[in-house]
Amino acid sequence: AMASINVKPWGVQVAGNFRRSAAIGQWLRVKSRFPALLASHDPVVSRVRTPIGRRGIYAVRIGADSRGEANGICNKLQSVGGACVVMRNR
């Protein structure tokens, strides 16, 4: 059984794919490119609905307690060439 994760109110989405395994693969590639920045973060993989396609995608998000914290993580990642988007977790 997986431990229940306390989902934080904000998330920095760093990967997403229709297949869970592919989304996790994307995250592992991002983490290996930016280990110093991302080593301390444990992301949450969640199924999210998208406007395009009813199935939704598996999103990999790093949790944050506030929008400011999420923006800070995302800005650091973008400054070294990464891609991310800040989302409110529902």
mmCIF file as gemmi writes it, N, C-alpha and C atoms, coordinates in Angstrom:
data_model
loop_
_atom_site.group_PDB
_atom_site.id
_atom_site.type_symbol
_atom_site.label_atom_id
_atom_site.label_alt_id
_atom_site.label_comp_id
_atom_site.label_asym_id
_atom_site.label_entity_id
_atom_site.label_seq_id
_atom_site.pdbx_PDB_ins_code
_atom_site.Cartn_x
_atom_site.Cartn_y
_atom_site.Cartn_z
_atom_site.occupancy
_atom_site.B_iso_or_equiv
_atom_site.pdbx_formal_charge
_atom_site.auth_seq_id
_atom_site.auth_asym_id
_atom_site.pdbx_PDB_model_num
ATOM 1 N N . ALA Axp A 1 ? 0.843 -1.197 0 1 0 ? 1 A 1
ATOM 2 C CA . ALA Axp A 1 ? 0 0 0 1 0 ? 1 A 1
ATOM 3 C C . ALA Axp A 1 ? 0.876 1.245 0 1 0 ? 1 A 1
ATOM 4 N N . MET Axp A 2 ? 0.483 2.224 -0.761 1 0 ? 2 A 1
ATOM 5 C CA . MET Axp A 2 ? 1.256 3.465 -0.794 1 0 ? 2 A 1
ATOM 6 C C . MET Axp A 2 ? 0.882 4.332 0.384 1 0 ? 2 A 1
ATOM 7 N N . ALA Axp A 3 ? 1.862 5.006 0.925 1 0 ? 3 A 1
ATOM 8 C CA . ALA Axp A 3 ? 1.596 5.934 2.023 1 0 ? 3 A 1
ATOM 9 C C . ALA Axp A 3 ? 0.744 7.074 1.479 1 0 ? 3 A 1
ATOM 10 N N . SER Axp A 4 ? -0.172 7.538 2.277 1 0 ? 4 A 1
ATOM 11 C CA . SER Axp A 4 ? -0.981 8.661 1.813 1 0 ? 4 A 1
ATOM 12 C C . SER Axp A 4 ? -0.121 9.913 1.936 1 0 ? 4 A 1
ATOM 13 N N . ILE Axp A 5 ? -0.064 10.663 0.873 1 0 ? 5 A 1
ATOM 14 C CA . ILE Axp A 5 ? 0.783 11.845 0.832 1 0 ? 5 A 1
ATOM 15 C C . ILE Axp A 5 ? -0.074 13.061 1.109 1 0 ? 5 A 1
ATOM 16 N N . ASN Axp A 6 ? 0.423 13.898 1.992 1 0 ? 6 A 1
ATOM 17 C CA . ASN Axp A 6 ? -0.267 15.146 2.273 1 0 ? 6 A 1
ATOM 18 C C . ASN Axp A 6 ? -0.013 16.073 1.089 1 0 ? 6 A 1
ATOM 19 N N . VAL Axp A 7 ? -1.018 16.255 0.254 1 0 ? 7 A 1
ATOM 20 C CA . VAL Axp A 7 ? -0.836 17.054 -0.953 1 0 ? 7 A 1
ATOM 21 C C . VAL Axp A 7 ? -0.842 18.531 -0.589 1 0 ? 7 A 1
ATOM 22 N N . LYS Axp A 8 ? 0.202 19.21 -0.997 1 0 ? 8 A 1
ATOM 23 C CA . LYS Axp A 8 ? 0.32 20.631 -0.698 1 0 ? 8 A 1
ATOM 24 C C . LYS Axp A 8 ? -0.585 21.425 -1.637 1 0 ? 8 A 1
ATOM 25 N N . PRO Axp A 9 ? -0.948 22.647 -1.228 1 0 ? 9 A 1
ATOM 26 C CA . PRO Axp A 9 ? -1.931 23.409 -2.018 1 0 ? 9 A 1
ATOM 27 C C . PRO Axp A 9 ? -1.437 23.85 -3.395 1 0 ? 9 A 1
ATOM 28 N N . TRP Axp A 10 ? -0.122 23.974 -3.564 1 0 ? 10 A 1
ATOM 29 C CA . TRP Axp A 10 ? 0.426 24.393 -4.854 1 0 ? 10 A 1
ATOM 30 C C . TRP Axp A 10 ? 1.394 23.353 -5.364 1 0 ? 10 A 1
ATOM 31 N N . GLY Axp A 11 ? 1.55 23.313 -6.668 1 0 ? 11 A 1
ATOM 32 C CA . GLY Axp A 11 ? 2.47 22.35 -7.258 1 0 ? 11 A 1
ATOM 33 C C . GLY Axp A 11 ? 3.214 22.952 -8.434 1 0 ? 11 A 1
ATOM 34 N N . VAL Axp A 12 ? 4.445 22.484 -8.612 1 0 ? 12 A 1
ATOM 35 C CA . VAL Axp A 12 ? 5.245 22.861 -9.772 1 0 ? 12 A 1
ATOM 36 C C . VAL Axp A 12 ? 5.24 21.651 -10.691 1 0 ? 12 A 1
ATOM 37 N N . GLN Axp A 13 ? 4.509 21.757 -11.794 1 0 ? 13 A 1
ATOM 38 C CA . GLN Axp A 13 ? 4.398 20.616 -12.699 1 0 ? 13 A 1
ATOM 39 C C . GLN Axp A 13 ? 5.634 20.559 -13.585 1 0 ? 13 A 1
ATOM 40 N N . VAL Axp A 14 ? 6.363 19.425 -13.479 1 0 ? 14 A 1
ATOM 41 C CA . VAL Axp A 14 ? 7.623 19.284 -14.207 1 0 ? 14 A 1
ATOM 42 C C . VAL Axp A 14 ? 7.552 18.223 -15.3 1 0 ? 14 A 1
ATOM 43 N N . ALA Axp A 15 ? 6.477 17.456 -15.324 1 0 ? 15 A 1
ATOM 44 C CA . ALA Axp A 15 ? 6.321 16.43 -16.354 1 0 ? 15 A 1
ATOM 45 C C . ALA Axp A 15 ? 4.851 16.066 -16.461 1 0 ? 15 A 1
ATOM 46 N N . GLY Axp A 16 ? 4.481 15.549 -17.625 1 0 ? 16 A 1
ATOM 47 C CA . GLY Axp A 16 ? 3.106 15.102 -17.806 1 0 ? 16 A 1
ATOM 48 C C . GLY Axp A 16 ? 2.995 14.263 -19.062 1 0 ? 16 A 1
ATOM 49 N N . ASN Axp A 17 ? 2.212 13.196 -18.977 1 0 ? 17 A 1
ATOM 50 C CA . ASN Axp A 17 ? 2.047 12.331 -20.143 1 0 ? 17 A 1
ATOM 51 C C . ASN Axp A 17 ? 0.773 11.516 -19.974 1 0 ? 17 A 1
ATOM 52 N N . PHE Axp A 18 ? 0.23 11.023 -21.087 1 0 ? 18 A 1
ATOM 53 C CA . PHE Axp A 18 ? -0.954 10.159 -21.015 1 0 ? 18 A 1
ATOM 54 C C . PHE Axp A 18 ? -0.632 8.843 -20.324 1 0 ? 18 A 1
ATOM 55 N N . ARG Axp A 19 ? 0.647 8.425 -20.388 1 0 ? 19 A 1
ATOM 56 C CA . ARG Axp A 19 ? 1.048 7.191 -19.71 1 0 ? 19 A 1
ATOM 57 C C . ARG Axp A 19 ? 1.825 7.52 -18.447 1 0 ? 19 A 1
ATOM 58 N N . ARG Axp A 20 ? 1.451 6.857 -17.37 1 0 ? 20 A 1
ATOM 59 C CA . ARG Axp A 20 ? 2.098 7.109 -16.081 1 0 ? 20 A 1
ATOM 60 C C . ARG Axp A 20 ? 3.601 6.849 -16.156 1 0 ? 20 A 1
ATOM 61 N N . SER Axp A 21 ? 3.973 5.728 -16.787 1 0 ? 21 A 1
ATOM 62 C CA . SER Axp A 21 ? 5.396 5.368 -16.861 1 0 ? 21 A 1
ATOM 63 C C . SER Axp A 21 ? 6.192 6.419 -17.635 1 0 ? 21 A 1
ATOM 64 N N . ALA Axp A 22 ? 5.581 6.99 -18.664 1 0 ? 22 A 1
ATOM 65 C CA . ALA Axp A 22 ? 6.266 8.011 -19.46 1 0 ? 22 A 1
ATOM 66 C C . ALA Axp A 22 ? 6.422 9.302 -18.661 1 0 ? 22 A 1
ATOM 67 N N . ALA Axp A 23 ? 5.401 9.654 -17.878 1 0 ? 23 A 1
ATOM 68 C CA . ALA Axp A 23 ? 5.484 10.86 -17.045 1 0 ? 23 A 1
ATOM 69 C C . ALA Axp A 23 ? 6.61 10.713 -16.021 1 0 ? 23 A 1
ATOM 70 N N . ILE Axp A 24 ? 6.697 9.53 -15.405 1 0 ? 24 A 1
ATOM 71 C CA . ILE Axp A 24 ? 7.754 9.288 -14.421 1 0 ? 24 A 1
ATOM 72 C C . ILE Axp A 24 ? 9.121 9.3 -15.106 1 0 ? 24 A 1
ATOM 73 N N . GLY Axp A 25 ? 9.188 8.75 -16.316 1 0 ? 25 A 1
ATOM 74 C CA . GLY Axp A 25 ? 10.433 8.788 -17.081 1 0 ? 25 A 1
ATOM 75 C C . GLY Axp A 25 ? 10.889 10.212 -17.368 1 0 ? 25 A 1
ATOM 76 N N . GLN Axp A 26 ? 9.933 11.081 -17.702 1 0 ? 26 A 1
ATOM 77 C CA . GLN Axp A 26 ? 10.256 12.494 -17.941 1 0 ? 26 A 1
ATOM 78 C C . GLN Axp A 26 ? 10.835 13.113 -16.676 1 0 ? 26 A 1
ATOM 79 N N . TRP Axp A 27 ? 10.182 12.85 -15.539 1 0 ? 27 A 1
ATOM 80 C CA . TRP Axp A 27 ? 10.658 13.391 -14.265 1 0 ? 27 A 1
ATOM 81 C C . TRP Axp A 27 ? 12.088 12.935 -13.978 1 0 ? 27 A 1
ATOM 82 N N . LEU Axp A 28 ? 12.367 11.646 -14.195 1 0 ? 28 A 1
ATOM 83 C CA . LEU Axp A 28 ? 13.708 11.13 -13.916 1 0 ? 28 A 1
ATOM 84 C C . LEU Axp A 28 ? 14.758 11.8 -14.801 1 0 ? 28 A 1
ATOM 85 N N . ARG Axp A 29 ? 14.381 12.097 -16.048 1 0 ? 29 A 1
ATOM 86 C CA . ARG Axp A 29 ? 15.32 12.8 -16.931 1 0 ? 29 A 1
ATOM 87 C C . ARG Axp A 29 ? 15.567 14.224 -16.45 1 0 ? 29 A 1
ATOM 88 N N . VAL Axp A 30 ? 14.502 14.911 -16.056 1 0 ? 30 A 1
ATOM 89 C CA . VAL Axp A 30 ? 14.642 16.283 -15.554 1 0 ? 30 A 1
ATOM 90 C C . VAL Axp A 30 ? 15.505 16.282 -14.291 1 0 ? 30 A 1
ATOM 91 N N . LYS Axp A 31 ? 15.221 15.328 -13.398 1 0 ? 31 A 1
ATOM 92 C CA . LYS Axp A 31 ? 15.961 15.254 -12.138 1 0 ? 31 A 1
ATOM 93 C C . LYS Axp A 31 ? 17.439 14.964 -12.388 1 0 ? 31 A 1
ATOM 94 N N . SER Axp A 32 ? 17.736 14.134 -13.389 1 0 ? 32 A 1
ATOM 95 C CA . SER Axp A 32 ? 19.137 13.807 -13.669 1 0 ? 32 A 1
ATOM 96 C C . SER Axp A 32 ? 19.87 14.982 -14.319 1 0 ? 32 A 1
ATOM 97 N N . ARG Axp A 33 ? 19.117 15.853 -14.987 1 0 ? 33 A 1
ATOM 98 C CA . ARG Axp A 33 ? 19.738 17.047 -15.589 1 0 ? 33 A 1
ATOM 99 C C . ARG Axp A 33 ? 20.025 18.121 -14.552 1 0 ? 33 A 1
ATOM 100 N N . PHE Axp A 34 ? 19.173 18.201 -13.53 1 0 ? 34 A 1
ATOM 101 C CA . PHE Axp A 34 ? 19.295 19.266 -12.527 1 0 ? 34 A 1
ATOM 102 C C . PHE Axp A 34 ? 19.302 18.686 -11.112 1 0 ? 34 A 1
ATOM 103 N N . PRO Axp A 35 ? 20.278 17.8 -10.825 1 0 ? 35 A 1
ATOM 104 C CA . PRO Axp A 35 ? 20.228 17.092 -9.536 1 0 ? 35 A 1
ATOM 105 C C . PRO Axp A 35 ? 20.348 18.011 -8.324 1 0 ? 35 A 1
ATOM 106 N N . ALA Axp A 36 ? 21.184 19.042 -8.42 1 0 ? 36 A 1
ATOM 107 C CA . ALA Axp A 36 ? 21.388 19.913 -7.26 1 0 ? 36 A 1
ATOM 108 C C . ALA Axp A 36 ? 20.089 20.622 -6.88 1 0 ? 36 A 1
ATOM 109 N N . LEU Axp A 37 ? 19.314 20.959 -7.888 1 0 ? 37 A 1
ATOM 110 C CA . LEU Axp A 37 ? 18.079 21.707 -7.662 1 0 ? 37 A 1
ATOM 111 C C . LEU Axp A 37 ? 16.935 20.804 -7.205 1 0 ? 37 A 1
ATOM 112 N N . LEU Axp A 38 ? 16.908 19.573 -7.712 1 0 ? 38 A 1
ATOM 113 C CA . LEU Axp A 38 ? 15.722 18.74 -7.521 1 0 ? 38 A 1
ATOM 114 C C . LEU Axp A 38 ? 15.9 17.559 -6.577 1 0 ? 38 A 1
ATOM 115 N N . ALA Axp A 39 ? 17.134 17.298 -6.138 1 0 ? 39 A 1
ATOM 116 C CA . ALA Axp A 39 ? 17.379 16.107 -5.324 1 0 ? 39 A 1
ATOM 117 C C . ALA Axp A 39 ? 16.538 16.074 -4.052 1 0 ? 39 A 1
ATOM 118 N N . SER Axp A 40 ? 16.275 17.244 -3.475 1 0 ? 40 A 1
ATOM 119 C CA . SER Axp A 40 ? 15.572 17.276 -2.193 1 0 ? 40 A 1
ATOM 120 C C . SER Axp A 40 ? 14.052 17.225 -2.341 1 0 ? 40 A 1
ATOM 121 N N . HIS Axp A 41 ? 13.56 17.22 -3.573 1 0 ? 41 A 1
ATOM 122 C CA . HIS Axp A 41 ? 12.109 17.25 -3.787 1 0 ? 41 A 1
ATOM 123 C C . HIS Axp A 41 ? 11.556 15.874 -4.145 1 0 ? 41 A 1
ATOM 124 N N . ASP Axp A 42 ? 10.5 15.481 -3.466 1 0 ? 42 A 1
ATOM 125 C CA . ASP Axp A 42 ? 9.791 14.246 -3.815 1 0 ? 42 A 1
ATOM 126 C C . ASP Axp A 42 ? 8.496 14.636 -4.501 1 0 ? 42 A 1
ATOM 127 N N . PRO Axp A 43 ? 8.383 14.375 -5.778 1 0 ? 43 A 1
ATOM 128 C CA . PRO Axp A 43 ? 7.181 14.796 -6.487 1 0 ? 43 A 1
ATOM 129 C C . PRO Axp A 43 ? 6.016 13.841 -6.268 1 0 ? 43 A 1
ATOM 130 N N . VAL Axp A 44 ? 4.842 14.333 -6.563 1 0 ? 44 A 1
ATOM 131 C CA . VAL Axp A 44 ? 3.622 13.534 -6.493 1 0 ? 44 A 1
ATOM 132 C C . VAL Axp A 44 ? 3.124 13.338 -7.922 1 0 ? 44 A 1
ATOM 133 N N . VAL Axp A 45 ? 2.782 12.097 -8.258 1 0 ? 45 A 1
ATOM 134 C CA . VAL Axp A 45 ? 2.209 11.813 -9.576 1 0 ? 45 A 1
ATOM 135 C C . VAL Axp A 45 ? 0.701 11.721 -9.399 1 0 ? 45 A 1
ATOM 136 N N . SER Axp A 46 ? -0.031 12.537 -10.121 1 0 ? 46 A 1
ATOM 137 C CA . SER Axp A 46 ? -1.483 12.476 -9.99 1 0 ? 46 A 1
ATOM 138 C C . SER Axp A 46 ? -2.138 12.534 -11.354 1 0 ? 46 A 1
ATOM 139 N N . ARG Axp A 47 ? -3.314 11.947 -11.426 1 0 ? 47 A 1
ATOM 140 C CA . ARG Axp A 47 ? -4.091 11.95 -12.665 1 0 ? 47 A 1
ATOM 141 C C . ARG Axp A 47 ? -4.846 13.266 -12.703 1 0 ? 47 A 1
ATOM 142 N N . VAL Axp A 48 ? -4.653 14.035 -13.725 1 0 ? 48 A 1
ATOM 143 C CA . VAL Axp A 48 ? -5.36 15.31 -13.823 1 0 ? 48 A 1
ATOM 144 C C . VAL Axp A 48 ? -6.141 15.374 -15.119 1 0 ? 48 A 1
ATOM 145 N N . ARG Axp A 49 ? -7.293 15.999 -15.047 1 0 ? 49 A 1
ATOM 146 C CA . ARG Axp A 49 ? -8.104 16.154 -16.253 1 0 ? 49 A 1
ATOM 147 C C . ARG Axp A 49 ? -7.583 17.326 -17.055 1 0 ? 49 A 1
ATOM 148 N N . THR Axp A 50 ? -7.641 17.193 -18.356 1 0 ? 50 A 1
ATOM 149 C CA . THR Axp A 50 ? -7.194 18.269 -19.232 1 0 ? 50 A 1
ATOM 150 C C . THR Axp A 50 ? -8.336 18.653 -20.154 1 0 ? 50 A 1
ATOM 151 N N . PRO Axp A 51 ? -8.316 19.905 -20.63 1 0 ? 51 A 1
ATOM 152 C CA . PRO Axp A 51 ? -9.351 20.32 -21.58 1 0 ? 51 A 1
ATOM 153 C C . PRO Axp A 51 ? -9.28 19.501 -22.863 1 0 ? 51 A 1
ATOM 154 N N . ILE Axp A 52 ? -8.069 19.07 -23.226 1 0 ? 52 A 1
ATOM 155 C CA . ILE Axp A 52 ? -7.884 18.311 -24.461 1 0 ? 52 A 1
ATOM 156 C C . ILE Axp A 52 ? -7.91 16.83 -24.122 1 0 ? 52 A 1
ATOM 157 N N . GLY Axp A 53 ? -8.874 16.11 -24.623 1 0 ? 53 A 1
ATOM 158 C CA . GLY Axp A 53 ? -8.897 14.673 -24.364 1 0 ? 53 A 1
ATOM 159 C C . GLY Axp A 53 ? -9.513 14.377 -23.012 1 0 ? 53 A 1
ATOM 160 N N . ARG Axp A 54 ? -10.41 13.432 -22.975 1 0 ? 54 A 1
ATOM 161 C CA . ARG Axp A 54 ? -11.143 13.154 -21.746 1 0 ? 54 A 1
ATOM 162 C C . ARG Axp A 54 ? -10.35 12.33 -20.756 1 0 ? 54 A 1
ATOM 163 N N . ARG Axp A 55 ? -9.336 11.598 -21.261 1 0 ? 55 A 1
ATOM 164 C CA . ARG Axp A 55 ? -8.634 10.681 -20.373 1 0 ? 55 A 1
ATOM 165 C C . ARG Axp A 55 ? -7.833 11.406 -19.309 1 0 ? 55 A 1
ATOM 166 N N . GLY Axp A 56 ? -7.376 12.601 -19.655 1 0 ? 56 A 1
ATOM 167 C CA . GLY Axp A 56 ? -6.516 13.311 -18.728 1 0 ? 56 A 1
ATOM 168 C C . GLY Axp A 56 ? -5.093 12.799 -18.83 1 0 ? 56 A 1
ATOM 169 N N . ILE Axp A 57 ? -4.221 13.401 -18.048 1 0 ? 57 A 1
ATOM 170 C CA . ILE Axp A 57 ? -2.819 13.004 -18.083 1 0 ? 57 A 1
ATOM 171 C C . ILE Axp A 57 ? -2.341 12.699 -16.67 1 0 ? 57 A 1
ATOM 172 N N . TYR Axp A 58 ? -1.197 12.059 -16.611 1 0 ? 58 A 1
ATOM 173 C CA . TYR Axp A 58 ? -0.504 11.882 -15.339 1 0 ? 58 A 1
ATOM 174 C C . TYR Axp A 58 ? 0.478 13.036 -15.223 1 0 ? 58 A 1
ATOM 175 N N . ALA Axp A 59 ? 0.308 13.837 -14.187 1 0 ? 59 A 1
ATOM 176 C CA . ALA Axp A 59 ? 1.165 14.995 -13.978 1 0 ? 59 A 1
ATOM 177 C C . ALA Axp A 59 ? 2.112 14.722 -12.825 1 0 ? 59 A 1
ATOM 178 N N . VAL Axp A 60 ? 3.367 15.11 -13.007 1 0 ? 60 A 1
ATOM 179 C CA . VAL Axp A 60 ? 4.35 15 -11.935 1 0 ? 60 A 1
ATOM 180 C C . VAL Axp A 60 ? 4.566 16.403 -11.394 1 0 ? 60 A 1
ATOM 181 N N . ARG Axp A 61 ? 4.235 16.584 -10.123 1 0 ? 61 A 1
ATOM 182 C CA . ARG Axp A 61 ? 4.317 17.91 -9.519 1 0 ? 61 A 1
ATOM 183 C C . ARG Axp A 61 ? 5.109 17.881 -8.223 1 0 ? 61 A 1
ATOM 184 N N . ILE Axp A 62 ? 5.915 18.909 -8.038 1 0 ? 62 A 1
ATOM 185 C CA . ILE Axp A 62 ? 6.617 19.121 -6.775 1 0 ? 62 A 1
ATOM 186 C C . ILE Axp A 62 ? 5.695 19.992 -5.925 1 0 ? 62 A 1
ATOM 187 N N . GLY Axp A 63 ? 5.396 19.545 -4.722 1 0 ? 63 A 1
ATOM 188 C CA . GLY Axp A 63 ? 4.478 20.279 -3.858 1 0 ? 63 A 1
ATOM 189 C C . GLY Axp A 63 ? 5.105 21.526 -3.252 1 0 ? 63 A 1
ATOM 190 N N . ALA Axp A 64 ? 4.272 22.54 -3.035 1 0 ? 64 A 1
ATOM 191 C CA . ALA Axp A 64 ? 4.713 23.778 -2.396 1 0 ? 64 A 1
ATOM 192 C C . ALA Axp A 64 ? 3.595 24.283 -1.495 1 0 ? 64 A 1
ATOM 193 N N . ASP Axp A 65 ? 3.977 24.946 -0.409 1 0 ? 65 A 1
ATOM 194 C CA . ASP Axp A 65 ? 2.983 25.432 0.555 1 0 ? 65 A 1
ATOM 195 C C . ASP Axp A 65 ? 2.301 26.714 0.109 1 0 ? 65 A 1
ATOM 196 N N . SER Axp A 66 ? 2.927 27.441 -0.803 1 0 ? 66 A 1
ATOM 197 C CA . SER Axp A 66 ? 2.35 28.708 -1.245 1 0 ? 66 A 1
ATOM 198 C C . SER Axp A 66 ? 2.67 28.922 -2.716 1 0 ? 66 A 1
ATOM 199 N N . ARG Axp A 67 ? 1.941 29.838 -3.303 1 0 ? 67 A 1
ATOM 200 C CA . ARG Axp A 67 ? 2.206 30.169 -4.702 1 0 ? 67 A 1
ATOM 201 C C . ARG Axp A 67 ? 3.61 30.744 -4.854 1 0 ? 67 A 1
ATOM 202 N N . GLY Axp A 68 ? 4.023 31.551 -3.877 1 0 ? 68 A 1
ATOM 203 C CA . GLY Axp A 68 ? 5.358 32.146 -3.919 1 0 ? 68 A 1
ATOM 204 C C . GLY Axp A 68 ? 6.451 31.096 -3.916 1 0 ? 68 A 1
ATOM 205 N N . GLU Axp A 69 ? 6.292 30.086 -3.059 1 0 ? 69 A 1
ATOM 206 C CA . GLU Axp A 69 ? 7.283 29.007 -2.992 1 0 ? 69 A 1
ATOM 207 C C . GLU Axp A 69 ? 7.322 28.251 -4.32 1 0 ? 69 A 1
ATOM 208 N N . ALA Axp A 70 ? 6.14 27.965 -4.867 1 0 ? 70 A 1
ATOM 209 C CA . ALA Axp A 70 ? 6.063 27.252 -6.148 1 0 ? 70 A 1
ATOM 210 C C . ALA Axp A 70 ? 6.728 28.066 -7.257 1 0 ? 70 A 1
ATOM 211 N N . ASN Axp A 71 ? 6.442 29.37 -7.288 1 0 ? 71 A 1
ATOM 212 C CA . ASN Axp A 71 ? 7.058 30.234 -8.298 1 0 ? 71 A 1
ATOM 213 C C . ASN Axp A 71 ? 8.575 30.247 -8.151 1 0 ? 71 A 1
ATOM 214 N N . GLY Axp A 72 ? 9.055 30.246 -6.908 1 0 ? 72 A 1
ATOM 215 C CA . GLY Axp A 72 ? 10.495 30.25 -6.661 1 0 ? 72 A 1
ATOM 216 C C . GLY Axp A 72 ? 11.168 29.014 -7.225 1 0 ? 72 A 1
ATOM 217 N N . ILE Axp A 73 ? 10.562 27.848 -6.98 1 0 ? 73 A 1
ATOM 218 C CA . ILE Axp A 73 ? 11.112 26.584 -7.493 1 0 ? 73 A 1
ATOM 219 C C . ILE Axp A 73 ? 11.103 26.602 -9.022 1 0 ? 73 A 1
ATOM 220 N N . CYS Axp A 74 ? 9.993 27.021 -9.593 1 0 ? 74 A 1
ATOM 221 C CA . CYS Axp A 74 ? 9.848 27.028 -11.052 1 0 ? 74 A 1
ATOM 222 C C . CYS Axp A 74 ? 10.833 28.015 -11.687 1 0 ? 74 A 1
ATOM 223 N N . ASN Axp A 75 ? 10.968 29.199 -11.082 1 0 ? 75 A 1
ATOM 224 C CA . ASN Axp A 75 ? 11.893 30.196 -11.626 1 0 ? 75 A 1
ATOM 225 C C . ASN Axp A 75 ? 13.328 29.686 -11.628 1 0 ? 75 A 1
ATOM 226 N N . LYS Axp A 76 ? 13.719 29 -10.538 1 0 ? 76 A 1
ATOM 227 C CA . LYS Axp A 76 ? 15.078 28.444 -10.467 1 0 ? 76 A 1
ATOM 228 C C . LYS Axp A 76 ? 15.285 27.409 -11.565 1 0 ? 76 A 1
ATOM 229 N N . LEU Axp A 77 ? 14.268 26.567 -11.749 1 0 ? 77 A 1
ATOM 230 C CA . LEU Axp A 77 ? 14.371 25.515 -12.76 1 0 ? 77 A 1
ATOM 231 C C . LEU Axp A 77 ? 14.466 26.126 -14.159 1 0 ? 77 A 1
ATOM 232 N N . GLN Axp A 78 ? 13.634 27.144 -14.42 1 0 ? 78 A 1
ATOM 233 C CA . GLN Axp A 78 ? 13.659 27.794 -15.734 1 0 ? 78 A 1
ATOM 234 C C . GLN Axp A 78 ? 14.985 28.514 -15.974 1 0 ? 78 A 1
ATOM 235 N N . SER Axp A 79 ? 15.584 29.051 -14.907 1 0 ? 79 A 1
ATOM 236 C CA . SER Axp A 79 ? 16.833 29.807 -15.06 1 0 ? 79 A 1
ATOM 237 C C . SER Axp A 79 ? 17.985 28.917 -15.511 1 0 ? 79 A 1
ATOM 238 N N . VAL Axp A 80 ? 17.875 27.605 -15.262 1 0 ? 80 A 1
ATOM 239 C CA . VAL Axp A 80 ? 18.926 26.682 -15.702 1 0 ? 80 A 1
ATOM 240 C C . VAL Axp A 80 ? 18.491 25.866 -16.925 1 0 ? 80 A 1
ATOM 241 N N . GLY Axp A 81 ? 17.376 26.277 -17.541 1 0 ? 81 A 1
ATOM 242 C CA . GLY Axp A 81 ? 16.97 25.651 -18.795 1 0 ? 81 A 1
ATOM 243 C C . GLY Axp A 81 ? 15.882 24.6 -18.683 1 0 ? 81 A 1
ATOM 244 N N . GLY Axp A 82 ? 15.29 24.472 -17.512 1 0 ? 82 A 1
ATOM 245 C CA . GLY Axp A 82 ? 14.203 23.512 -17.334 1 0 ? 82 A 1
ATOM 246 C C . GLY Axp A 82 ? 12.865 24.123 -17.705 1 0 ? 82 A 1
ATOM 247 N N . ALA Axp A 83 ? 11.844 23.29 -17.744 1 0 ? 83 A 1
ATOM 248 C CA . ALA Axp A 83 ? 10.493 23.754 -18.058 1 0 ? 83 A 1
ATOM 249 C C . ALA Axp A 83 ? 9.567 23.342 -16.925 1 0 ? 83 A 1
ATOM 250 N N . CYS Axp A 84 ? 8.635 24.226 -16.581 1 0 ? 84 A 1
ATOM 251 C CA . CYS Axp A 84 ? 7.693 23.903 -15.509 1 0 ? 84 A 1
ATOM 252 C C . CYS Axp A 84 ? 6.517 24.853 -15.596 1 0 ? 84 A 1
ATOM 253 N N . VAL Axp A 85 ? 5.469 24.509 -14.874 1 0 ? 85 A 1
ATOM 254 C CA . VAL Axp A 85 ? 4.314 25.396 -14.778 1 0 ? 85 A 1
ATOM 255 C C . VAL Axp A 85 ? 3.767 25.275 -13.362 1 0 ? 85 A 1
ATOM 256 N N . VAL Axp A 86 ? 3.403 26.412 -12.789 1 0 ? 86 A 1
ATOM 257 C CA . VAL Axp A 86 ? 2.852 26.429 -11.433 1 0 ? 86 A 1
ATOM 258 C C . VAL Axp A 86 ? 1.347 26.208 -11.509 1 0 ? 86 A 1
ATOM 259 N N . MET Axp A 87 ? 0.851 25.264 -10.732 1 0 ? 87 A 1
ATOM 260 C CA . MET Axp A 87 ? -0.568 24.918 -10.735 1 0 ? 87 A 1
ATOM 261 C C . MET Axp A 87 ? -1.086 24.863 -9.31 1 0 ? 87 A 1
ATOM 262 N N . ARG Axp A 88 ? -2.354 25.216 -9.135 1 0 ? 88 A 1
ATOM 263 C CA . ARG Axp A 88 ? -2.983 24.995 -7.836 1 0 ? 88 A 1
ATOM 264 C C . ARG Axp A 88 ? -3.459 23.55 -7.799 1 0 ? 88 A 1
ATOM 265 N N . ASN Axp A 89 ? -3.096 22.841 -6.746 1 0 ? 89 A 1
ATOM 266 C CA . ASN Axp A 89 ? -3.561 21.459 -6.596 1 0 ? 89 A 1
ATOM 267 C C . ASN Axp A 89 ? -4.983 21.475 -6.07 1 0 ? 89 A 1
ATOM 268 N N . ARG Axp A 90 ? -5.834 20.625 -6.651 1 0 ? 90 A 1
ATOM 269 C CA . ARG Axp A 90 ? -7.207 20.555 -6.167 1 0 ? 90 A 1
ATOM 270 C C . ARG Axp A 90 ? -7.361 19.326 -5.312 1 0 ? 90 A 1
